[in-house]
Amino acid sequence: MKKILYTLALAVTFWSCKTGSAGSAKSNIVEVNINLTDVKDDKVLVTVTPPAIKTDEIIYSIPKTVPGTYSTDNYGKYSEDFKAFDAKGNALTVKRLDDNSWSISGAKKLSKITYLVNDTFDTEKGTGFGNDDIFSPAGTNIDAGKNFMVNTHGFVGYFQDKLEVPYKVTITHPETLWGATSMTDEDASKTSDVFTISRYAILVENPIMYSKPDYTTFNVNGMDILIAVYSPTGKFTAESITPEMKTMMTAQKNFLGKVNSTKKYTVLLYLSSMAKDDAHGFGALEHPTATTVVLPESMPKEKLVESMKDVVSHEFFHIVTPLTIHSKEIQYFDYNAPKMSEHLWMYEGVTEYFANLFQINQGLIDEAEFYTRIADKIEQAKGLNDTMSFTLMSKNVLEQPYKDQYLNVYQKGALIGMCIDIIIREKSNGERGILDLMHKLSNEYGVEKPFNDSELFAKITSLTYPEVGEFLNKYVAGTTPIPYDFYLAKVGVTKATEKKAGNPFIKGQTPFITVDKATKEIAVRPDSESIEFYKNLNLKGGDKILAVNNKSYNLDNIYDLVTESENWKENDPITLKVKRGGKEETIKGTVKLPYEQAETFKATDASKEKLKNAWLKG
């Protein structure tokens, strides 16, 4: 999973039907029908025909948590009107046990169950981060005739002790909508798709997005790639982003080499309108052969492609871990009483490290950019608890105070991966690195052979060097902050400073503008007058910014203003319409961006250049 914290948080700051036959109930298969054709009150009917049941009572559950999300989401609370019937259509007694589970009495006679599913996008509060919303890429969307985001865990559940039973899922849908997925449709009909899946866990890992067909396909080193896009206004198409995606995914396959043998991979991109009833949680969620991505449609193309590279590259590298290398907690995942693994440093951290390392390795970015990214991660990690044991946090990530530290998997987690990489490079005279370690772990374990959490450090040490084991025990399991300078110095890299341009409207989580609650107008904060952007244009505290470069702005599209300003260059011409003292006036001038000195790193020790090159290019 990769979450992106966009500056939309700024706005918050301002406001201080087919069914199986009766006979099929005795077969050892779960048959499911999801009706996307007859949507009523923004709800979808799901009908489930059970396998043979030999107990008087059975429990049907929809997941509380799914792999890759590290949060308690209670998908079952979006289902209602749950009913159970025998073969003659008589209702059986149903008792709702909690948000996610229902108990059915007289289960030996059970012929089918039905329930209605609401979507999660409608319920998001607006920031998509730092609250209890379901992370949008793991959520569901029901927009009749336009788009259905079918993350299957939000629509389909499982019977107690029947997780290993095969599923046959039939989805009826309007002829105008096409389902993008890595699964194979076994039905030639244009209004019905049929998927046969070996067990529930495989179904959960196969999302489907229904929308007007907009997709591209290409092959990268033996892997078939499908890119599908839903853009509500048609601003973006799959074709418009495919060249960049193909370049990136080709580089990823080259970087991974023999570690990956996936034959098909699907990228589902949902672009949000940013309306109140639309998705607001931006980022992506990984699956073995797919990733779901949610981003705002208002992004400029340059930023959209940059974000796609960031989140999709991260999700793609999850092919290595945890999808290939993982613990028993993941292999035997309990969807309603999950036990979490200690090793988020590897699942998310090493994955995030690879998502950056492959770009310098394959020539997509230069050294300066790579060092800036490392420096940014160190800076962001400082804002989190640097003395909390990473393994303890991982094991308890669903609970406080550990839950609030989850974001550190993308910062300190990636830096842990970097330090291990450097140690292995140094000890092997540049011959091996952390990718070699992941190759070895993949051979040792693999998709169907999990490891024991408590044994992983010893196994890694045996495959590498004692120094790696010492690092893991002291800095990952332990509470000692990592001395990043010490490890970077091993490859001849030391601290430096660089002049860095900032955003004219926000610095971190501190905005330079505010909003008039009554009018929704954007106003300059009085304490922003001395900032170069405002000073150069002679903007004063209290000035209302009505339009920039002939585009009107207020609270409703303030996100557009912030994101579009990220493309502004120094000395670009700019025209603003402002209201000052109740009177409107036009101000013309040039963009002067706020700059600050930021920490970065540079290669300064020529004697370590061979090792540095092995680290970055090996």
MARLOKOL-651369 format. One record per residue (C-alpha): x, y, z; chain; residue number from 1. Coordinates in steps of 0.2 Angstrom, whole numbers, m for minus. Each point is the difference from the previous one (the first is absolute). Example, Ala and Ser with C-alpha at 12.3 -4.5 7.8 and 13.67 -1.06 7.14 Angstrom:
<rs>
((62; m22; 39); A; 1) ((6; 17; m3); A; 2) 
</rs>
This chain:
<rs>
((0; 0; 0); A; 1) ((6; 18; m3); A; 2) ((m9; 15; 7); A; 3) ((3; 17; m7); A; 4) ((m3; 15; 12); A; 5) ((m6; 14; m12); A; 6) ((m2; 18; 5); A; 7) ((m19; m2; 0); A; 8) ((3; 0; 19); A; 9) ((2; 18; m3); A; 10) ((m19; 2; m1); A; 11) ((m2; m8; 17); A; 12) ((13; 12; 8); A; 13) ((m11; 15; m7); A; 14) ((m16; m6; 9); A; 15) ((10; m2; 17); A; 16) ((m101; m180; m116); A; 17) ((6; m18; m3); A; 18) ((0; m13; 14); A; 19) ((6; m18; 2); A; 20) ((m12; m14; m1); A; 21) ((m5; m9; 16); A; 22) ((10; m15; m6); A; 23) ((16; 10; 0); A; 24) ((m1; 3; 19); A; 25) ((7; m18; 2); A; 26) ((15; 2; m11); A; 27) ((17; 5; 8); A; 28) ((0; 18; m8); A; 29) ((m6; 17; 5); A; 30) ((m10; 8; m13); A; 31) ((m1; 19; 0); A; 32) ((m10; 12; m11); A; 33) ((3; 19; 1); A; 34) ((m13; 10; m9); A; 35) ((7; 16; m7); A; 36) ((m15; 2; m12); A; 37) ((m14; 3; 12); A; 38) ((7; 13; 12); A; 39) ((m13; 7; 13); A; 40) ((4; 14; 12); A; 41) ((18; m1; m4); A; 42) ((0; m18; 6); A; 43) ((5; m17; m9); A; 44) ((m8; m16; 3); A; 45) ((11; m15; 4); A; 46) ((m6; m18; 0); A; 47) ((10; m14; 7); A; 48) ((m3; m19; m2); A; 49) ((9; m10; 13); A; 50) ((10; m16; m2); A; 51) ((m6; m15; 10); A; 52) ((m2; 4; 18); A; 53) ((m1; m14; 13); A; 54) ((m3; 11; 16); A; 55) ((m16; 7; 7); A; 56) ((8; 17; 1); A; 57) ((12; 9; m12); A; 58) ((8; 17; 1); A; 59) ((2; 11; m16); A; 60) ((13; 14; 2); A; 61) ((6; 15; m10); A; 62) ((18; 5; 4); A; 63) ((4; 12; 14); A; 64) ((18; 2; m7); A; 65) ((8; m5; m16); A; 66) ((18; m3; m4); A; 67) ((11; 15; m4); A; 68) ((m11; 13; 9); A; 69) ((6; m2; 18); A; 70) ((m16; 8; 7); A; 71) ((m17; m5; 7); A; 72) ((m13; 4; m13); A; 73) ((m15; m11; 3); A; 74) ((m6; m2; m18); A; 75) ((m15; m10; 7); A; 76) ((m8; 16; 6); A; 77) ((m4; 5; m18); A; 78) ((m11; m15; m2); A; 79) ((m19; 0; 5); A; 80) ((m16; m9; m2); A; 81) ((9; m17; 3); A; 82) ((m12; m14; m3); A; 83) ((1; m19; m1); A; 84) ((m11; m13; m9); A; 85) ((m3; m18; m2); A; 86) ((m3; m9; m17); A; 87) ((m19; 4; 1); A; 88) ((3; 19; 3); A; 89) ((m4; m1; 18); A; 90) ((10; 12; 11); A; 91) ((12; m7; 12); A; 92) ((5; 9; 17); A; 93) ((14; 12; m1); A; 94) ((9; 9; 14); A; 95) ((13; 14; m3); A; 96) ((14; m4; 11); A; 97) ((10; 16; m3); A; 98) ((4; 12; m14); A; 99) ((7; m14; m11); A; 100) ((m8; m16; 5); A; 101) ((m17; m8; m1); A; 102) ((m5; m17; 8); A; 103) ((m13; m11; m10); A; 104) ((m10; m13; 9); A; 105) ((m7; m15; m9); A; 106) ((16; 1; m11); A; 107) ((m2; m18; m6); A; 108) ((m15; 6; m10); A; 109) ((8; 16; m6); A; 110) ((m2; 3; m19); A; 111) ((5; 18; m2); A; 112) ((3; 16; 9); A; 113) ((m3; 18; m7); A; 114) ((6; 17; 6); A; 115) ((2; 18; m6); A; 116) ((17; 8; m1); A; 117) ((3; 19; 2); A; 118) ((16; 7; m7); A; 119) ((14; 8; 11); A; 120) ((5; 15; m11); A; 121) ((m17; 9; 5); A; 122) ((5; 0; 18); A; 123) ((18; 7; 0); A; 124) ((1; 16; 10); A; 125) ((10; 10; m12); A; 126) ((19; m1; 5); A; 127) ((2; m19; m3); A; 128) ((14; 0; 13); A; 129) ((2; 1; 19); A; 130) ((m18; m6; 3); A; 131) ((m10; m16; 0); A; 132) ((m4; 0; m19); A; 133) ((3; m16; m10); A; 134) ((15; 4; m10); A; 135) ((m8; 3; m18); A; 136) ((11; m13; m10); A; 137) ((m7; m13; 12); A; 138) ((m17; 7; 0); A; 139) ((m15; m2; m12); A; 140) ((m10; 11; m12); A; 141) ((m18; m2; m6); A; 142) ((m4; 13; m13); A; 143) ((m14; m8; m11); A; 144) ((4; 0; m18); A; 145) ((17; 9; 2); A; 146) ((12; m9; 11); A; 147) ((1; m14; 12); A; 148) ((16; m3; 10); A; 149) ((m2; m18; 5); A; 150) ((13; m4; 14); A; 151) ((m7; m17; 2); A; 152) ((2; 0; 19); A; 153) ((m13; 14; 1); A; 154) ((m13; m11; m9); A; 155) ((3; m18; 4); A; 156) ((3; m9; 16); A; 157) ((4; m18; 6); A; 158) ((m8; m14; 10); A; 159) ((8; m5; 16); A; 160) ((13; m14; m3); A; 161) ((m3; 2; m19); A; 162) ((14; 11; m5); A; 163) ((8; m13; m11); A; 164) ((m16; m4; m10); A; 165) ((0; 6; m18); A; 166) ((m10; 15; m6); A; 167) ((m10; 3; m16); A; 168) ((m4; 18; m1); A; 169) ((m13; 7; m13); A; 170) ((m1; 18; m2); A; 171) ((m14; 7; m11); A; 172) ((3; 18; m6); A; 173) ((m6; 13; m13); A; 174) ((6; m4; m18); A; 175) ((9; 17; 0); A; 176) ((11; m4; 14); A; 177) ((16; m11; m1); A; 178) ((8; m9; 14); A; 179) ((19; 2; 2); A; 180) ((8; m13; 10); A; 181) ((14; m13; 0); A; 182) ((m12; m14; 1); A; 183) ((m7; m9; m16); A; 184) ((m18; 2; m4); A; 185) ((m7; m17; m5); A; 186) ((m17; 7; m7); A; 187) ((0; 7; m18); A; 188) ((m16; 11; 4); A; 189) ((2; 19; 0); A; 190) ((m11; 2; 15); A; 191) ((7; m14; 11); A; 192) ((17; m5; 7); A; 193) ((4; m17; 8); A; 194) ((16; m2; 10); A; 195) ((5; m17; 8); A; 196) ((12; 2; 15); A; 197) ((9; m14; 10); A; 198) ((m3; 8; 17); A; 199) ((m6; 15; 9); A; 200) ((18; 8; 2); A; 201) ((2; 0; m19); A; 202) ((m16; 8; m2); A; 203) ((4; 14; 12); A; 204) ((16; 3; m10); A; 205) ((m9; 3; m16); A; 206) ((m8; 17; m1); A; 207) ((m11; 5; m15); A; 208) ((m4; 17; m7); A; 209) ((m16; 2; m11); A; 210) ((m1; 16; m10); A; 211) ((m1; 5; m19); A; 212) ((14; m9; m8); A; 213) ((17; 10; 1); A; 214) ((15; m11; 1); A; 215) ((16; m4; m8); A; 216) ((10; m16; 0); A; 217) ((19; m3; m3); A; 218) ((13; m14; 4); A; 219) ((15; 3; 10); A; 220) ((13; m14; 0); A; 221) ((m13; m14; 0); A; 222) ((m13; 9; 11); A; 223) ((m16; 6; m7); A; 224) ((m5; 17; 7); A; 225) ((m18; 7; 0); A; 226) ((m2; 19; 4); A; 227) ((m18; 5; 3); A; 228) ((m6; 18; 4); A; 229) ((m16; 7; 6); A; 230) ((0; 19; m2); A; 231) ((m17; 8; 3); A; 232) ((2; 14; m12); A; 233) ((11; m9; m12); A; 234) ((15; 12; 4); A; 235) ((12; m15; 0); A; 236) ((0; m16; m10); A; 237) ((10; m16; 2); A; 238) ((9; 4; m16); A; 239) ((5; 17; 7); A; 240) ((10; m8; 15); A; 241) ((6; m16; m8); A; 242) ((17; 5; m7); A; 243) ((6; 5; 17); A; 244) ((m7; m15; 8); A; 245) ((8; m11; m13); A; 246) ((17; 8; 3); A; 247) ((m2; m2; 19); A; 248) ((m6; m18; 0); A; 249) ((13; m5; m13); A; 250) ((14; 7; 12); A; 251) ((m8; m9; 15); A; 252) ((0; m17; m9); A; 253) ((18; 3; m5); A; 254) ((5; 5; 18); A; 255) ((m9; m16; 8); A; 256) ((7; m12; m13); A; 257) ((m3; m18; 5); A; 258) ((m9; 3; 16); A; 259) ((m17; 3; m9); A; 260) ((m10; m12; m11); A; 261) ((m17; 8; 0); A; 262) ((m8; m2; m17); A; 263) ((m14; 13; 1); A; 264) ((m2; 17; 9); A; 265) ((m14; 12; 0); A; 266) ((0; 18; 6); A; 267) ((m17; 7; 4); A; 268) ((0; 19; 1); A; 269) ((m15; 9; 7); A; 270) ((0; 19; m1); A; 271) ((m11; 9; 13); A; 272) ((m10; 15; m4); A; 273) ((3; 6; 18); A; 274) ((m19; 2; 3); A; 275) ((m6; m3; 17); A; 276) ((m6; m17; m4); A; 277) ((16; m6; m9); A; 278) ((16; m7; 5); A; 279) ((12; 11; 10); A; 280) ((14; m13; 5); A; 281) ((14; 0; m12); A; 282) ((13; m13; m4); A; 283) ((m1; m18; m4); A; 284) ((m2; m18; 6); A; 285) ((10; m15; m6); A; 286) ((m6; m17; m6); A; 287) ((11; m14; m7); A; 288) ((m6; 4; m18); A; 289) ((m8; 17; 2); A; 290) ((0; 17; 8); A; 291) ((m14; 12; 4); A; 292) ((4; 18; m1); A; 293) ((m10; 15; 5); A; 294) ((5; 18; m4); A; 295) ((m9; 17; m3); A; 296) ((m5; 3; m18); A; 297) ((5; 19; 3); A; 298) ((18; m4; 0); A; 299) ((11; 7; m15); A; 300) ((6; m14; m11); A; 301) ((18; 2; 6); A; 302) ((m5; m2; 18); A; 303) ((m12; m15; m4); A; 304) ((14; m9; m9); A; 305) ((12; 4; 14); A; 306) ((m12; m7; 13); A; 307) ((m4; m16; m11); A; 308) ((19; m3; m1); A; 309) ((1; 2; 19); A; 310) ((m14; m11; 6); A; 311) ((m1; m13; m14); A; 312) ((19; m3; 1); A; 313) ((m2; m3; 19); A; 314) ((m15; m12; m3); A; 315) ((9; m9; m14); A; 316) ((15; m4; 11); A; 317) ((m12; m8; 13); A; 318) ((1; m15; m12); A; 319) ((16; m4; 9); A; 320) ((m6; 3; 18); A; 321) ((m12; m4; 8); A; 322) ((m8; m8; m15); A; 323) ((15; m12; m3); A; 324) ((9; 1; 17); A; 325) ((m12; 1; 15); A; 326) ((m3; m7; 17); A; 327) ((m14; m12; 6); A; 328) ((m10; 14; 6); A; 329) ((m2; 5; m18); A; 330) ((m1; m17; m8); A; 331) ((m14; m5; 12); A; 332) ((m8; 17; 1); A; 333) ((m16; 1; 12); A; 334) ((m11; 13; m8); A; 335) ((m10; 3; 16); A; 336) ((13; m3; 14); A; 337) ((16; 5; m9); A; 338) ((17; m3; 8); A; 339) ((13; 12; m7); A; 340) ((18; m4; m5); A; 341) ((15; 8; 8); A; 342) ((8; 4; m17); A; 343) ((m8; 15; m7); A; 344) ((18; 6; m2); A; 345) ((2; m12; m14); A; 346) ((m18; m1; m7); A; 347) ((m2; 19; m2); A; 348) ((17; 7; 4); A; 349) ((11; m11; m12); A; 350) ((m13; 2; m13); A; 351) ((0; 19; 1); A; 352) ((19; m1; 0); A; 353) ((0; m10; m16); A; 354) ((m13; 13; m8); A; 355) ((13; 13; 2); A; 356) ((16; m10; m3); A; 357) ((m6; m7; m17); A; 358) ((m2; 17; m7); A; 359) ((19; 5; 3); A; 360) ((5; m18; m4); A; 361) ((m9; 1; m17); A; 362) ((4; 18; m4); A; 363) ((m17; 8; 2); A; 364) ((6; 12; 13); A; 365) ((18; 7; 4); A; 366) ((10; m1; 16); A; 367) ((m5; 17; 6); A; 368) ((m19; m5; m1); A; 369) ((4; m16; 9); A; 370) ((9; 8; 14); A; 371) ((m14; 13; 2); A; 372) ((m12; m14; 2); A; 373) ((10; m8; 14); A; 374) ((2; 17; 9); A; 375) ((m19; 2; m1); A; 376) ((m3; m17; 7); A; 377) ((12; 4; 15); A; 378) ((m8; 16; 3); A; 379) ((m17; m7; 0); A; 380) ((5; m14; 11); A; 381) ((6; 12; 13); A; 382) ((m18; 6; 2); A; 383) ((m5; m18; 6); A; 384) ((5; m10; 14); A; 385) ((19; m5; m3); A; 386) ((2; m10; 16); A; 387) ((m15; m11; m3); A; 388) ((5; m18; m4); A; 389) ((m5; m3; m18); A; 390) ((m5; m18; 3); A; 391) ((m10; 4; 15); A; 392) ((m9; 14; m11); A; 393) ((m3; m12; m14); A; 394) ((m7; m14; 12); A; 395) ((m13; 12; 7); A; 396) ((m3; 12; m14); A; 397) ((m19; m2; 1); A; 398) ((1; 8; 18); A; 399) ((5; 16; 8); A; 400) ((13; 7; 2); A; 401) ((8; m11; m14); A; 402) ((m14; 4; m12); A; 403) ((6; 19; m1); A; 404) ((17; m6; m5); A; 405) ((m5; m10; m15); A; 406) ((6; 14; m12); A; 407) ((18; m3; 5); A; 408) ((0; m16; m10); A; 409) ((2; 11; m15); A; 410) ((14; 10; 8); A; 411) ((10; m9; 13); A; 412) ((m5; m16; m8); A; 413) ((8; 4; m16); A; 414) ((15; 7; 9); A; 415) ((2; m17; 9); A; 416) ((0; m8; m17); A; 417) ((14; 13; m6); A; 418) ((11; m4; 15); A; 419) ((m1; m19; m2); A; 420) ((4; 3; m19); A; 421) ((15; 10; 4); A; 422) ((6; m13; 13); A; 423) ((m1; m14; m12); A; 424) ((8; 10; m14); A; 425) ((15; 4; 12); A; 426) ((2; m17; 7); A; 427) ((m1; m8; m18); A; 428) ((12; 13; m8); A; 429) ((m15; 6; m10); A; 430) ((m4; m17; m7); A; 431) ((m17; m2; 8); A; 432) ((m14; 11; 8); A; 433) ((m17; m1; 7); A; 434) ((m8; m6; m16); A; 435) ((12; m15; 1); A; 436) ((m7; m4; 17); A; 437) ((m18; 1; m6); A; 438) ((5; m12; m14); A; 439) ((6; m12; 13); A; 440) ((m15; 2; 12); A; 441) ((m11; m3; m15); A; 442) ((9; m16; m4); A; 443) ((0; m5; 18); A; 444) ((m19; 3; 3); A; 445) ((m12; 6; m15); A; 446) ((m18; 2; m2); A; 447) ((m6; m16; 8); A; 448) ((14; m1; 14); A; 449) ((m1; 13; 14); A; 450) ((13; 4; 13); A; 451) ((m2; 1; 19); A; 452) ((1; 18; 5); A; 453) ((12; m4; 14); A; 454) ((12; m9; m11); A; 455) ((2; 13; m14); A; 456) ((15; 10; 7); A; 457) ((10; m16; 3); A; 458) ((m4; m6; m18); A; 459) ((5; 17; m7); A; 460) ((16; 0; 10); A; 461) ((4; m18; m6); A; 462) ((m2; 6; m18); A; 463) ((10; 16; 2); A; 464) ((12; 6; 14); A; 465) ((0; 1; 19); A; 466) ((0; 19; m2); A; 467) ((m17; m1; m9); A; 468) ((m7; m10; 15); A; 469) ((8; 13; 12); A; 470) ((m8; 14; m9); A; 471) ((m18; m9; 0); A; 472) ((1; m3; 18); A; 473) ((6; 17; 6); A; 474) ((m9; 11; m12); A; 475) ((m15; m9; m6); A; 476) ((m5; m11; 15); A; 477) ((8; 12; 12); A; 478) ((m3; 18; 4); A; 479) ((16; 9; m5); A; 480) ((m1; 13; m13); A; 481) ((9; m4; m16); A; 482) ((16; 10; m4); A; 483) ((m3; 3; m18); A; 484) ((15; 10; m3); A; 485) ((11; m14; 6); A; 486) ((m7; m12; m13); A; 487) ((0; 12; m14); A; 488) ((18; 4; 3); A; 489) ((4; m18; m4); A; 490) ((m4; 4; m18); A; 491) ((8; 17; 0); A; 492) ((m16; 10; 2); A; 493) ((m1; 15; 13); A; 494) ((m12; 14; 5); A; 495) ((m2; 15; m11); A; 496) ((m12; 14; m3); A; 497) ((m10; 5; m15); A; 498) ((m11; 15; m4); A; 499) ((m18; m7; m2); A; 500) ((m15; 8; m7); A; 501) ((m16; m1; 10); A; 502) ((m19; 2; m3); A; 503) ((m6; 18; 0); A; 504) ((m16; m5; 10); A; 505) ((6; m13; 13); A; 506) ((16; m6; 9); A; 507) ((m2; m17; 7); A; 508) ((m17; 1; 9); A; 509) ((1; 19; 3); A; 510) ((m11; 10; m13); A; 511) ((5; 17; m6); A; 512) ((m19; 3; m5); A; 513) ((m16; m2; 9); A; 514) ((m19; m1; m4); A; 515) ((m14; 11; 4); A; 516) ((m13; m12; 8); A; 517) ((m15; 10; m6); A; 518) ((5; 3; m18); A; 519) ((12; m14; m3); A; 520) ((12; 13; m7); A; 521) ((19; m3; 1); A; 522) ((9; 13; 10); A; 523) ((19; 5; 3); A; 524) ((5; m3; 18); A; 525) ((7; 16; 8); A; 526) ((16; m9; 5); A; 527) ((3; m5; m18); A; 528) ((4; 18; m6); A; 529) ((18; m2; 2); A; 530) ((1; m16; m10); A; 531) ((8; 3; m17); A; 532) ((m15; m5; m11); A; 533) ((m12; 12; 9); A; 534) ((13; 14; 2); A; 535) ((5; 0; m18); A; 536) ((m19; 2; m6); A; 537) ((m3; 12; 14); A; 538) ((m14; m11; 8); A; 539) ((m6; 5; 17); A; 540) ((m7; m10; 14); A; 541) ((m19; m1; m2); A; 542) ((1; 1; m19); A; 543) ((m12; m12; m8); A; 544) ((7; m10; m14); A; 545) ((m15; m2; m12); A; 546) ((9; m7; m16); A; 547) ((18; m4; m6); A; 548) ((4; 0; m18); A; 549) ((m18; 2; m5); A; 550) ((m6; m15; 10); A; 551) ((m12; 3; 15); A; 552) ((4; m8; 17); A; 553) ((m8; m2; 17); A; 554) ((m1; m13; 14); A; 555) ((m9; m12; m12); A; 556) ((15; m1; m12); A; 557) ((14; 6; 11); A; 558) ((9; m17; m2); A; 559) ((1; 4; m19); A; 560) ((9; 17; 4); A; 561) ((13; m9; 12); A; 562) ((4; m14; m12); A; 563) ((1; 11; m16); A; 564) ((11; 12; 9); A; 565) ((13; m14; 2); A; 566) ((3; 1; m19); A; 567) ((4; 19; 1); A; 568) ((18; 5; m4); A; 569) ((10; 15; 6); A; 570) ((m4; 16; m10); A; 571) ((m16; m8; m9); A; 572) ((m12; 14; m4); A; 573) ((m15; 0; 12); A; 574) ((m17; 9; 0); A; 575) ((m11; 1; 16); A; 576) ((m17; 7; 3); A; 577) ((m1; 5; 18); A; 578) ((m13; 9; 11); A; 579) ((7; 13; 11); A; 580) ((m10; 11; 12); A; 581) ((m16; m6; m9); A; 582) ((7; 5; m17); A; 583) ((6; m12; m14); A; 584) ((16; 3; m9); A; 585) ((12; m9; m12); A; 586) ((19; m2; 5); A; 587) ((12; m5; m13); A; 588) ((18; m6; 4); A; 589) ((12; m14; 0); A; 590) ((1; m16; 12); A; 591) ((13; 1; 13); A; 592) ((1; m16; 9); A; 593) ((4; m2; 19); A; 594) ((17; m8; 2); A; 595) ((9; m8; 15); A; 596) ((16; m9; 3); A; 597) ((m4; m19; 2); A; 598) ((11; m14; 5); A; 599) ((5; m13; m13); A; 600) ((15; m11; m3); A; 601) ((15; 0; m12); A; 602) ((13; m12; m5); A; 603) ((16; 8; 7); A; 604) ((12; m15; 3); A; 605) ((8; m5; m17); A; 606) ((8; m15; 9); A; 607) ((m17; m8; 2); A; 608) ((m6; 3; m17); A; 609) ((1; m18; m6); A; 610) ((m11; m6; 15); A; 611) ((m12; 15; m3); A; 612) ((m2; m5; m18); A; 613) ((m3; m18; 5); A; 614) ((m13; 6; 12); A; 615) ((m9; 11; m12); A; 616) ((3; m9; m17); A; 617) ((4; m18; 5); A; 618) 
</rs>
